[in-house]
């Protein structure tokens, strides 16, 4: 086998706001593995400022993988355990090499016979911009919307109140993602305000790493809490189990590029289900290459909840998409 990689910079159509700042572009790396005239493609979707493997030797490790591509997969996984996005790209490329075409996990989804329900994502901005996005998602037929919050809670709270006045919880499921934007004291108040509005869940109300504070919040919260950034950088299975047992959240959010690819997802899902903790899968600004692979994997897990998958529409220079959104359903183009 031979392997090569290419750096690629995805450009946002419109600057996208998060509690960590405004994003103008998104760096990623495309990995290609060739063997016997066949080719497999994967995406090493590093997320600068968030990824556990955002470090100066990242590209050197990618070169190392290409030079050692014929080594045993178990050896490579051990060597890449601190580079989850590179391992994720490797897993994709190997799957694609196996199945060819645009396939990673063949199923009824890739046959175009079944689809994945997703939530509509609302990016941070002023009230007018957020309301504009919400209206667009509602017109497209979404029944589950996720809003980024934690920058201007007073304005964000008003938007949620207006939405709930128009749509009951049976008509519209509302999820919010704070990206660790609140203090513990603020979170206690916000969690009750969200409960009053029948909000489905809140992702990462306080900063990651505060296990005891998060455990207290999860034990007493009137609004279900989902861990997101909390999972990043937790490599060892024993530590993963310890985290879930200590915090005991209502949900966990799984982003393959940040937590060790498909094998990392399998591990977290197994541990969560053993503890009766809910979960769903979310993309993390991958290009259409990584997004296609995540969608194919996600379908095989048969989770009926709306998943947090993107559509690739955020970027002006994305690769051709294998996915198509019809209302709130994500389909694979046959």
Backbone torsions as a table, in degrees:
resi	resn	phi	psi	omega
1	UNK	NA	150.7	173.4
2	UNK	-126.6	149.7	-179.7
3	UNK	-137.4	145.3	176.7
4	UNK	-141.6	159.7	176.5
5	UNK	-136.7	159.7	-179.7
6	UNK	-138.3	130.0	174.4
7	UNK	-78.8	141.0	-179.6
8	UNK	-141.1	136.5	-178.7
9	UNK	-110.8	112.6	178.9
10	UNK	-84.0	131.4	-178.2
11	UNK	-104.2	126.5	178.4
12	UNK	-69.4	141.3	174.4
13	UNK	-65.2	-36.9	179.7
14	UNK	-142.0	135.6	178.4
15	UNK	-49.8	131.1	-173.7
16	UNK	-108.6	122.6	-175.3
17	UNK	-88.0	134.5	170.7
18	UNK	-133.1	174.0	178.9
19	UNK	-69.9	-11.5	178.0
20	UNK	-96.1	5.2	179.1
21	UNK	122.5	-176.5	-177.8
22	UNK	-97.8	131.0	-178.6
23	UNK	-97.8	129.1	178.7
24	UNK	-105.0	-33.9	177.9
25	UNK	-148.7	169.9	-176.4
26	UNK	-139.2	115.8	179.3
27	UNK	-77.7	141.9	175.0
28	UNK	-152.6	169.3	-179.5
29	UNK	-132.5	133.1	179.2
30	UNK	-101.6	123.1	-178.1
31	UNK	-105.5	132.0	178.6
32	UNK	-121.8	128.9	175.9
33	UNK	-116.3	127.4	-178.1
34	UNK	-117.3	143.2	177.3
35	UNK	-159.8	128.7	177.2
36	UNK	50.6	42.9	177.2
37	UNK	78.9	-0.5	178.2
38	UNK	-105.4	159.5	-175.8
39	UNK	-137.2	139.6	175.3
40	UNK	-121.6	136.9	-176.3
41	UNK	-119.7	136.6	175.9
42	UNK	-140.6	167.2	-179.5
43	UNK	-121.2	122.3	173.8
44	UNK	-89.4	88.8	-166.6
45	UNK	-90.3	73.5	176.7
46	UNK	-65.7	144.3	178.1
47	UNK	-119.8	96.0	-177.6
48	UNK	-56.4	135.0	179.1
49	UNK	86.8	-10.9	-179.0
50	UNK	-129.5	-39.2	-177.1
51	UNK	-62.8	140.9	173.7
52	UNK	-60.7	-30.1	-177.7
53	UNK	-98.3	21.0	173.3
54	UNK	-77.7	89.2	-174.9
55	UNK	-146.4	160.4	-172.8
56	UNK	-61.7	-26.6	-176.7
57	UNK	-93.6	17.4	-177.0
58	UNK	-58.0	-52.3	-176.2
59	UNK	-68.0	-32.2	175.9
60	UNK	-62.3	-35.6	179.6
61	UNK	-71.3	-34.0	175.6
62	UNK	-64.3	-42.5	176.6
63	UNK	-61.7	-42.0	179.4
64	UNK	-59.1	-43.2	179.4
65	UNK	-61.3	-44.4	-179.8
66	UNK	-62.3	-36.6	179.3
67	UNK	-73.7	-24.7	-176.0
68	UNK	-114.1	24.4	-172.0
69	UNK	-61.9	-22.2	-178.8
70	UNK	-89.2	2.3	176.8
71	UNK	-72.3	162.1	179.2
72	UNK	-59.9	140.5	-176.7
73	UNK	-59.9	-37.8	-179.9
74	UNK	-63.8	-39.1	177.5
75	UNK	-65.2	-44.6	-179.7
76	UNK	-62.6	-41.2	-179.4
77	UNK	-61.8	-42.3	178.6
78	UNK	-63.8	-43.2	-179.4
79	UNK	-67.2	-27.6	-175.7
80	UNK	-102.6	12.3	-173.7
81	UNK	-64.4	-22.9	176.6
82	UNK	-95.6	8.6	177.6
83	UNK	-129.7	68.9	-174.6
84	UNK	-58.4	-34.1	-177.7
85	UNK	-73.1	-31.1	176.8
86	UNK	-70.4	-43.5	177.1
87	UNK	-60.8	-38.7	178.1
88	UNK	-60.4	-45.2	177.8
89	UNK	-63.0	-40.0	178.2
90	UNK	-62.2	-46.4	179.8
91	UNK	-59.4	-43.4	178.5
92	UNK	-60.3	-50.1	-176.0
93	UNK	-60.7	-39.7	179.0
94	UNK	-65.8	-42.6	178.3
95	UNK	-63.5	-42.8	-178.8
96	UNK	-68.5	-35.7	176.2
97	UNK	-62.4	-36.5	-178.9
98	UNK	-70.0	-43.6	-172.1
99	UNK	-102.1	-20.0	177.6
100	UNK	73.9	-178.8	179.2
101	UNK	52.3	-128.1	178.5
102	UNK	-111.1	23.9	-172.1
103	UNK	-96.6	140.0	174.9
104	UNK	-126.0	-43.2	178.4
105	UNK	-137.6	86.2	-178.1
106	UNK	-58.0	138.5	-177.2
107	UNK	-166.8	-174.2	173.7
108	UNK	-62.4	-26.2	177.7
109	UNK	-66.3	-48.6	-177.9
110	UNK	-73.9	-12.3	173.4
111	UNK	-86.4	-4.7	-180.0
112	UNK	77.8	17.9	-176.5
113	UNK	-98.9	-14.1	-178.7
114	UNK	-146.1	158.1	-174.2
115	UNK	-129.0	173.0	178.3
116	UNK	-115.3	128.9	174.8
117	UNK	-79.1	130.4	179.8
118	UNK	-123.3	162.5	173.4
119	UNK	-89.6	157.1	174.4
120	UNK	-90.5	130.8	-177.1
121	UNK	-99.4	129.4	178.7
122	UNK	-107.4	120.3	-178.9
123	UNK	-83.0	153.4	178.8
124	UNK	-65.3	151.3	177.4
125	UNK	173.6	-167.6	176.0
126	UNK	-72.1	167.9	-174.5
127	UNK	-56.2	-39.7	-178.8
128	UNK	-62.4	-44.6	-179.0
129	UNK	-66.2	-41.1	-179.6
130	UNK	-66.2	-40.8	179.6
131	UNK	-66.6	-35.1	177.8
132	UNK	-62.8	-44.4	178.3
133	UNK	-63.8	-42.3	-179.1
134	UNK	-61.7	-45.6	179.8
135	UNK	-59.3	-41.2	179.5
136	UNK	-62.8	-43.4	-179.8
137	UNK	-66.0	-40.7	179.8
138	UNK	-64.4	-40.5	179.3
139	UNK	-65.5	-28.6	179.1
140	UNK	-81.0	-7.0	174.8
141	UNK	98.0	18.3	177.7
142	UNK	-72.8	139.1	175.9
143	UNK	-110.9	-0.5	177.5
144	UNK	-139.4	122.9	-177.7
145	UNK	-124.8	138.6	176.4
146	UNK	-115.8	128.3	-179.9
147	UNK	-112.8	136.6	172.1
148	UNK	-79.1	129.7	179.6
149	UNK	-131.6	176.5	173.6
150	UNK	109.1	3.1	177.3
151	UNK	-102.2	-49.2	177.8
152	UNK	-135.9	80.8	-171.3
153	UNK	-60.9	-34.6	-178.9
154	UNK	-59.3	-48.3	179.0
155	UNK	-68.0	-41.7	-178.8
156	UNK	-63.6	-38.9	178.9
157	UNK	-62.7	-41.2	179.4
158	UNK	-63.0	-42.4	178.5
159	UNK	-60.0	-44.3	179.6
160	UNK	-64.1	-39.5	178.3
161	UNK	-62.0	-44.5	179.1
162	UNK	-61.3	-42.4	179.9
163	UNK	-62.0	-44.0	-177.5
164	UNK	-69.2	-29.6	176.4
165	UNK	-64.8	-35.1	-179.1
166	UNK	-83.1	-36.3	-173.4
167	UNK	-130.8	126.9	177.6
168	UNK	-72.6	169.6	-179.5
169	UNK	-65.3	-24.2	177.7
170	UNK	-75.8	-25.8	178.9
171	UNK	-86.7	-35.0	-174.1
172	UNK	-144.2	119.2	175.2
173	UNK	-86.1	126.9	-179.6
174	UNK	-113.3	124.4	174.2
175	UNK	-115.7	149.1	176.1
176	UNK	-128.9	152.0	-179.4
177	UNK	-129.6	115.0	-176.1
178	UNK	-92.8	-12.1	-178.3
179	UNK	48.4	38.5	178.4
180	UNK	71.6	25.1	-171.5
181	UNK	-79.7	-7.8	-176.8
182	UNK	-114.5	154.0	168.7
183	UNK	-78.0	167.8	179.4
184	UNK	-60.7	-41.9	-178.4
185	UNK	-64.8	-43.3	177.5
186	UNK	-63.8	-41.7	-176.5
187	UNK	-59.5	-38.8	-179.7
188	UNK	-58.0	-43.3	-179.5
189	UNK	-69.9	-46.3	-178.1
190	UNK	-62.0	-40.1	-179.5
191	UNK	-60.1	-38.3	178.0
192	UNK	-71.6	-40.0	177.7
193	UNK	-61.9	-38.4	178.0
194	UNK	-67.5	-40.0	179.0
195	UNK	-62.3	-38.2	179.1
196	UNK	-61.8	-23.3	-179.3
197	UNK	-102.3	9.8	-179.6
198	UNK	53.9	48.3	176.4
199	UNK	-77.7	136.5	-175.5
200	UNK	-61.4	-47.8	-175.4
201	UNK	-168.0	162.8	173.8
202	UNK	-126.7	130.3	176.8
203	UNK	-88.2	132.8	170.2
204	UNK	42.2	68.5	-179.1
205	UNK	-63.4	-34.9	178.4
206	UNK	-120.5	166.9	-177.2
207	UNK	-60.1	147.1	179.1
208	UNK	-65.7	153.9	175.8
209	UNK	100.5	-11.1	179.3
210	UNK	-99.0	69.4	-171.8
211	UNK	-57.1	-45.4	-176.1
212	UNK	-66.5	-42.6	178.2
213	UNK	-64.7	-41.6	179.8
214	UNK	-66.1	-37.8	178.6
215	UNK	-62.3	-41.8	178.5
216	UNK	-63.1	-43.9	179.3
217	UNK	-62.4	-45.2	-177.6
218	UNK	-65.2	-32.6	-178.2
219	UNK	-71.7	-27.8	-173.0
220	UNK	-115.3	-3.6	-169.8
221	UNK	-68.1	138.3	172.4
222	UNK	-84.1	-12.0	177.6
223	UNK	-118.5	126.3	-179.7
224	UNK	-53.6	138.6	-179.2
225	UNK	-109.1	136.4	177.9
226	UNK	-116.0	131.8	176.3
227	UNK	-84.9	138.1	-179.8
228	UNK	-130.4	-84.5	178.5
229	UNK	-57.7	-23.9	-179.1
230	UNK	-56.9	-28.2	-175.8
231	UNK	-83.4	-18.0	-173.8
232	UNK	-69.1	130.9	177.9
233	UNK	88.5	-3.6	176.4
234	UNK	-89.2	107.0	-171.2
235	UNK	-99.6	-48.5	-173.0
236	UNK	-74.1	135.8	179.3
237	UNK	-54.4	-38.2	-179.2
238	UNK	-64.7	-39.0	179.9
239	UNK	-69.6	-36.8	177.3
240	UNK	-60.8	-46.4	-179.9
241	UNK	-63.6	-40.9	179.4
242	UNK	-62.1	-42.5	179.6
243	UNK	-60.4	-47.7	-178.2
244	UNK	-66.5	-37.8	179.4
245	UNK	-69.3	-38.0	-178.3
246	UNK	-70.6	-49.6	-175.0
247	UNK	-84.2	-37.4	-178.6
248	UNK	50.2	60.8	-178.4
249	UNK	-74.1	167.3	175.8
250	UNK	-78.1	-32.9	-179.7
251	UNK	-143.4	161.2	165.1
252	UNK	-128.2	147.4	179.7
253	UNK	-106.4	128.9	-171.5
254	UNK	-113.4	116.4	178.4
255	UNK	-117.0	105.7	-171.6
256	UNK	-56.9	-36.2	-178.4
257	UNK	-67.6	-21.0	-176.3
258	UNK	-101.2	-16.2	-173.7
259	UNK	-126.5	21.6	172.6
260	UNK	98.1	33.5	172.1
261	UNK	67.4	-157.8	-175.7
262	UNK	-68.6	-36.6	178.4
263	UNK	-67.8	-35.0	175.5
264	UNK	-65.0	-41.1	176.5
265	UNK	-60.2	-47.2	-179.2
266	UNK	-56.2	-41.9	-177.6
267	UNK	-65.8	-48.7	-179.8
268	UNK	-63.6	-42.0	-179.3
269	UNK	-61.8	-44.5	179.6
270	UNK	-60.8	-46.4	-179.9
271	UNK	-64.7	-41.9	-179.1
272	UNK	-64.2	-46.1	-178.1
273	UNK	-65.5	-32.0	176.4
274	UNK	-64.5	-25.6	-179.3
275	UNK	-106.9	13.2	-180.0
276	UNK	57.5	38.6	176.1
277	UNK	-102.3	130.4	-180.0
278	UNK	-74.5	164.9	-179.3
279	UNK	-156.9	157.9	165.1
280	UNK	-150.7	165.0	-173.8
281	UNK	-103.7	139.7	-178.6
282	UNK	-132.2	138.9	172.7
283	UNK	-80.0	166.7	-177.3
284	UNK	-136.9	62.1	176.6
285	UNK	61.1	35.2	173.1
286	UNK	-71.2	161.2	170.1
287	UNK	-71.8	178.9	179.5
288	UNK	-64.0	-20.1	177.7
289	UNK	-67.3	-55.6	179.6
290	UNK	-65.7	-37.9	-179.3
291	UNK	-62.1	-41.2	177.5
292	UNK	-59.7	-46.6	-179.6
293	UNK	-64.2	-42.4	179.5
294	UNK	-63.4	-43.4	-179.7
295	UNK	-61.1	-43.5	-179.7
296	UNK	-63.4	-41.4	177.2
297	UNK	-64.8	-47.2	-176.1
298	UNK	-56.0	-41.8	-179.1
299	UNK	-59.5	-37.3	-176.5
300	UNK	-67.9	-16.9	-177.8
301	UNK	-85.6	-11.1	172.6
302	UNK	55.4	39.3	175.7
303	UNK	-87.1	119.9	-175.1
304	UNK	-74.2	-13.2	-179.6
305	UNK	-68.7	151.6	171.5
306	UNK	-58.8	131.7	-178.6
307	UNK	-95.1	159.6	-175.5
308	UNK	-95.8	50.0	-176.3
309	UNK	-91.0	137.3	175.7
310	UNK	-76.6	-179.7	-179.9
311	UNK	-121.6	-0.4	-178.8
312	UNK	78.7	3.0	-173.3
313	UNK	-84.0	-1.5	-176.9
314	UNK	-76.5	-21.2	-170.5
315	UNK	-107.9	146.5	179.4
316	UNK	-82.7	-22.2	-173.8
317	UNK	-123.7	38.1	179.3
318	UNK	-73.0	162.5	174.3
319	UNK	-75.0	163.3	178.2
320	UNK	-56.4	137.2	-175.5
321	UNK	-91.6	142.5	172.6
322	UNK	-96.7	0.7	-175.6
323	UNK	-115.5	151.9	-178.4
324	UNK	-140.0	130.6	-179.4
325	UNK	-98.3	123.9	174.4
326	UNK	-122.6	111.6	-171.0
327	UNK	57.1	-120.8	179.6
328	UNK	-103.8	12.1	-177.8
329	UNK	-103.8	130.1	178.1
330	UNK	-98.2	120.4	-177.8
331	UNK	-112.8	153.3	172.2
332	UNK	-92.2	131.6	179.5
333	UNK	-75.1	121.8	-179.2
334	UNK	-69.8	NA	NA
